[in-house]
Amino acid sequence: MSATTSRRVTRDLVSLTKPRVTSLVLLTSGGGMWLAPGHITPLRALLTLVGTALAVGAANSLNCWLERDLDGRMERTRNRPLPAGRLEPSVAVRFGAILGLSALPVMALGGGLLTALLGAVALCSYVGVYTPLKRVSPMALVVGAVPGALPPLMGWTAVTGRVDAGGLALFGILFFWQLPHFLAIALHRRSDYAAAGIRVTPVVRGETVARWHALLWTLALVPVSLLLQPLGVAGLGYTVVAVVLGATFLAWTLSGLRSNAGTAWARGLFRFSLAYLTILFVALGVFAV
């Protein structure tokens, strides 16, 4: 294999792990460790984050392998390594399996058995339940939000060794945040999902229902995000930031009920949701108790 071919294959393998998604997951997992009461050594923290990155990379790689036929039908995904034919499916599935099998022992060394167990639940539910359910039911969104919300709880348990109210509140924030976030993607890319046969809410139940769902899930997110001060995880400064962000999020989703709200609104909601989560976790880091 030439050096050029080797670099291309390496680049394609890395792209299977979805580095931007992995980076966001590491931010939330690291946030869970930062906020948890107690102490974790730098080595254990590093091992926990490496194990988490391996698990996320495995989940994304196996997801790409399972959905290579669907990706080939969607404009935004058809140039991924598998549908574009740059990688053989057997290479992708072996790569994902190696990452997954490596992730859990590393996670156990860093964060303990409970953290590794949560990592295994996240990996197996994402690949084995959420991914195939996307072809069947819009409920896949809710199911997929569970593994997506586990990383901050995993960071928490790496420090504390237990599941308690503070960690569950972080889980709740990520769980409810994902639902309007991914509904915004589904609304913006509705035709792509319809062409691929993915049963998202805008395709199955219509855009109006999807916009109402985005509003209702945001209504659930805001009070959960305000639990961290009463639970002693964050201070007043965080609550002020969470209130402002939550009010903006609600106003944005509410504006989606207008008859003239189109794909520009959905694209804007998607972008704001990313900014919301980033700013919220920065505020948590700054105003942690």
C-alpha positions as CSV (number, residue, x, y, z in Angstrom):
1,M,0.0,0.0,0.0
2,S,1.4,3.4,-1.0
3,A,1.8,6.2,1.5
4,T,-0.9,8.2,-0.3
5,T,-3.3,5.2,-0.1
6,S,-2.5,4.6,3.5
7,R,-3.2,8.2,4.4
8,R,-6.5,8.1,2.5
9,V,-7.6,4.9,4.3
10,T,-6.6,6.3,7.7
11,R,-8.6,9.5,6.9
12,D,-11.6,7.4,6.0
13,L,-11.4,5.3,9.1
14,V,-11.2,8.4,11.3
15,S,-14.2,9.8,9.5
16,L,-16.2,6.7,10.4
17,T,-15.8,7.7,14.1
18,K,-17.4,11.1,13.4
19,P,-14.8,13.2,15.2
20,R,-17.1,16.2,15.8
21,V,-19.7,14.1,17.5
22,T,-16.9,12.4,19.5
23,S,-15.6,15.8,20.6
24,L,-19.0,16.9,21.9
25,V,-19.4,13.6,23.8
26,L,-15.9,14.1,25.4
27,L,-16.9,17.6,26.4
28,T,-20.0,16.3,28.3
29,S,-18.2,13.4,29.8
30,G,-15.4,15.6,31.0
31,G,-18.0,18.0,32.4
32,G,-19.5,15.1,34.4
33,M,-16.1,14.4,35.9
34,W,-15.5,18.1,36.6
35,L,-18.8,18.5,38.4
36,A,-18.8,15.3,40.4
37,P,-18.0,15.5,44.1
38,G,-14.8,13.8,44.9
39,H,-11.4,13.3,43.3
40,I,-10.1,11.4,40.3
41,T,-6.4,11.2,39.4
42,P,-5.3,12.6,36.0
43,L,-4.4,9.2,34.7
44,R,-7.8,7.7,35.6
45,A,-9.5,10.7,34.1
46,L,-7.5,10.3,30.9
47,L,-8.2,6.6,30.7
48,T,-12.0,7.3,31.2
49,L,-12.0,9.8,28.3
50,V,-9.9,7.6,26.0
51,G,-12.3,4.7,26.7
52,T,-15.3,6.9,26.1
53,A,-13.8,8.1,22.8
54,L,-13.1,4.5,21.7
55,A,-16.7,3.5,22.6
56,V,-18.2,6.5,20.7
57,G,-15.9,5.8,17.7
58,A,-17.0,2.1,17.7
59,A,-20.7,3.1,17.9
60,N,-20.4,5.5,15.0
61,S,-18.3,3.2,12.9
62,L,-20.7,0.3,13.3
63,N,-23.6,2.7,12.7
64,C,-22.0,3.7,9.4
65,W,-21.6,0.0,8.5
66,L,-25.2,-0.9,9.3
67,E,-26.6,2.2,7.5
68,R,-24.3,2.2,4.4
69,D,-27.3,1.5,2.1
70,L,-29.3,4.4,3.7
71,D,-26.4,6.7,3.6
72,G,-26.1,6.1,-0.1
73,R,-29.6,7.5,-0.7
74,M,-29.0,10.7,1.3
75,E,-27.4,13.8,-0.2
76,R,-25.5,14.7,3.0
77,T,-24.1,11.2,3.6
78,R,-23.6,9.6,0.2
79,N,-19.9,10.7,0.1
80,R,-19.1,8.8,3.3
81,P,-16.4,6.1,2.9
82,L,-18.8,3.1,2.7
83,P,-21.5,4.4,0.3
84,A,-18.8,6.0,-1.9
85,G,-17.0,2.7,-2.1
86,R,-13.7,4.0,-0.7
87,L,-13.7,1.4,2.1
88,E,-14.9,-2.2,2.1
89,P,-17.7,-3.0,4.6
90,S,-15.6,-5.7,6.2
91,V,-12.9,-3.2,7.0
92,A,-15.4,-0.9,8.7
93,V,-17.1,-3.6,10.8
94,R,-13.7,-5.0,12.0
95,F,-12.5,-1.5,12.8
96,G,-15.7,-0.8,14.8
97,A,-15.4,-4.1,16.7
98,I,-11.8,-3.5,17.6
99,L,-12.6,-0.1,19.0
100,G,-15.6,-1.4,21.0
101,L,-13.7,-4.3,22.4
102,S,-10.8,-2.0,23.4
103,A,-13.1,0.7,24.9
104,L,-14.6,-1.2,27.8
105,P,-11.4,-2.5,29.5
106,V,-9.8,1.0,29.2
107,M,-13.0,2.5,30.6
108,A,-13.0,0.0,33.5
109,L,-9.4,0.8,34.3
110,G,-10.1,4.5,34.4
111,G,-13.7,4.9,35.7
112,G,-14.4,1.6,37.3
113,L,-16.8,-1.2,36.5
114,L,-20.0,0.9,36.8
115,T,-18.7,3.4,34.3
116,A,-17.7,0.6,31.9
117,L,-21.2,-1.0,32.4
118,L,-22.8,2.3,31.4
119,G,-20.5,2.5,28.4
120,A,-21.5,-1.0,27.4
121,V,-25.2,-0.1,27.7
122,A,-24.6,3.0,25.6
123,L,-22.7,1.2,22.9
124,C,-25.0,-1.8,22.6
125,S,-28.3,0.2,22.7
126,Y,-27.0,2.6,20.1
127,V,-25.9,-0.1,17.7
128,G,-28.3,-2.8,18.5
129,V,-31.6,-0.9,19.2
130,Y,-31.5,2.7,18.0
131,T,-29.8,2.1,14.6
132,P,-32.2,-0.6,13.3
133,L,-35.3,1.1,14.9
134,K,-34.7,4.2,12.7
135,R,-36.1,2.2,9.8
136,V,-39.2,1.3,11.7
137,S,-40.5,4.0,14.0
138,P,-40.0,7.7,15.0
139,M,-39.6,6.4,18.6
140,A,-36.0,5.7,17.6
141,L,-35.3,9.3,18.5
142,V,-36.3,8.8,22.1
143,V,-34.4,5.4,22.3
144,G,-31.3,6.9,20.8
145,A,-31.3,9.8,23.3
146,V,-30.5,7.4,26.1
147,P,-27.0,6.4,24.9
148,G,-26.5,9.9,23.9
149,A,-27.2,11.2,27.4
150,L,-25.0,8.6,29.2
151,P,-21.6,10.2,28.8
152,P,-21.9,12.9,31.5
153,L,-23.3,10.3,33.9
154,M,-20.3,8.1,33.0
155,G,-18.0,10.9,33.8
156,W,-19.8,11.4,37.1
157,T,-19.6,7.7,38.1
158,A,-15.9,7.6,37.2
159,V,-15.4,10.0,40.1
160,T,-18.1,9.0,42.6
161,G,-18.5,5.3,41.8
162,R,-22.3,5.6,42.1
163,V,-25.4,6.9,40.3
164,D,-27.0,9.7,42.2
165,A,-29.2,12.8,41.8
166,G,-26.5,15.1,40.4
167,G,-25.4,12.6,37.7
168,L,-29.0,11.9,36.8
169,A,-29.7,15.6,36.4
170,L,-26.8,15.8,33.9
171,F,-28.2,12.8,32.1
172,G,-31.6,14.4,32.0
173,I,-30.2,17.6,30.4
174,L,-28.5,15.7,27.6
175,F,-31.5,13.4,27.1
176,F,-34.0,16.2,26.7
177,W,-31.6,18.5,24.7
178,Q,-31.1,15.8,22.0
179,L,-34.8,15.6,21.1
180,P,-35.4,19.2,19.8
181,H,-31.8,19.1,18.4
182,F,-32.4,16.1,16.2
183,L,-36.0,17.1,15.4
184,A,-34.4,20.3,13.9
185,I,-32.1,18.2,11.8
186,A,-35.0,16.0,10.7
187,L,-37.1,19.0,9.7
188,H,-34.3,20.6,7.8
189,R,-33.4,17.3,6.0
190,R,-36.9,15.9,5.7
191,S,-36.6,15.0,2.0
192,D,-33.3,13.3,2.6
193,Y,-34.7,11.1,5.4
194,A,-37.8,10.3,3.3
195,A,-35.6,9.2,0.4
196,A,-33.6,7.0,2.7
197,G,-36.7,5.4,4.3
198,I,-35.8,6.6,7.8
199,R,-38.9,7.0,9.9
200,V,-38.4,10.3,11.5
201,T,-41.3,12.3,12.9
202,P,-41.6,14.9,10.1
203,V,-41.8,12.1,7.5
204,V,-44.2,9.9,9.4
205,R,-46.4,12.4,11.3
206,G,-45.8,15.7,9.4
207,E,-43.8,18.9,10.1
208,T,-46.4,20.5,12.3
209,V,-46.3,17.6,14.8
210,A,-42.5,17.6,14.7
211,R,-42.5,21.3,15.6
212,W,-44.9,20.8,18.5
213,H,-42.7,17.9,19.7
214,A,-39.6,20.2,19.6
215,L,-41.5,22.7,21.7
216,L,-42.7,20.1,24.3
217,W,-39.3,18.5,24.7
218,T,-37.7,22.0,25.2
219,L,-40.4,22.6,27.8
220,A,-39.1,19.5,29.6
221,L,-35.5,20.5,29.2
222,V,-35.6,23.9,30.8
223,P,-36.8,22.8,34.3
224,V,-34.3,19.9,34.3
225,S,-31.5,22.3,33.5
226,L,-32.4,24.4,36.6
227,L,-32.1,21.4,39.0
228,L,-28.3,21.7,39.3
229,Q,-28.2,24.6,41.7
230,P,-30.8,23.0,44.2
231,L,-28.8,19.8,44.0
232,G,-25.6,21.6,44.9
233,V,-23.8,20.9,41.6
234,A,-23.7,24.5,40.3
235,G,-24.1,28.0,41.7
236,L,-26.3,31.0,41.0
237,G,-24.3,32.2,38.0
238,Y,-25.0,28.9,36.2
239,T,-28.7,29.3,36.9
240,V,-28.8,32.8,35.5
241,V,-27.1,31.5,32.3
242,A,-29.5,28.5,32.1
243,V,-32.6,30.7,32.5
244,V,-31.4,33.0,29.7
245,L,-30.5,30.1,27.4
246,G,-33.7,28.2,28.2
247,A,-35.9,31.2,27.5
248,T,-34.2,31.7,24.2
249,F,-34.5,28.0,23.3
250,L,-38.2,28.1,24.2
251,A,-38.8,31.3,22.1
252,W,-37.1,29.7,19.1
253,T,-39.1,26.5,19.3
254,L,-42.3,28.4,19.8
255,S,-41.6,30.5,16.7
256,G,-41.5,27.3,14.8
257,L,-45.3,27.0,15.1
258,R,-45.8,29.9,12.8
259,S,-47.2,29.0,9.4
260,N,-44.3,30.6,7.6
261,A,-41.6,28.8,9.6
262,G,-39.5,26.8,7.1
263,T,-36.2,25.1,6.7
264,A,-34.3,28.3,7.7
265,W,-36.0,28.2,11.1
266,A,-35.1,24.5,11.6
267,R,-31.5,25.1,10.5
268,G,-31.3,28.0,12.9
269,L,-32.7,25.9,15.7
270,F,-30.1,23.2,15.1
271,R,-27.3,25.7,15.2
272,F,-28.6,27.4,18.3
273,S,-29.0,24.0,20.1
274,L,-25.3,23.4,19.6
275,A,-24.5,26.8,21.0
276,Y,-26.9,26.2,23.9
277,L,-25.2,23.0,25.0
278,T,-21.7,24.4,24.7
279,I,-22.5,27.6,26.6
280,L,-24.4,25.7,29.3
281,F,-21.5,23.3,30.0
282,V,-19.0,26.2,30.0
283,A,-21.2,27.9,32.6
284,L,-21.3,24.7,34.6
285,G,-17.5,24.6,34.5
286,V,-17.2,28.2,35.6
287,F,-19.9,28.2,38.2
288,A,-19.4,24.7,39.6
289,V,-19.8,24.4,43.4
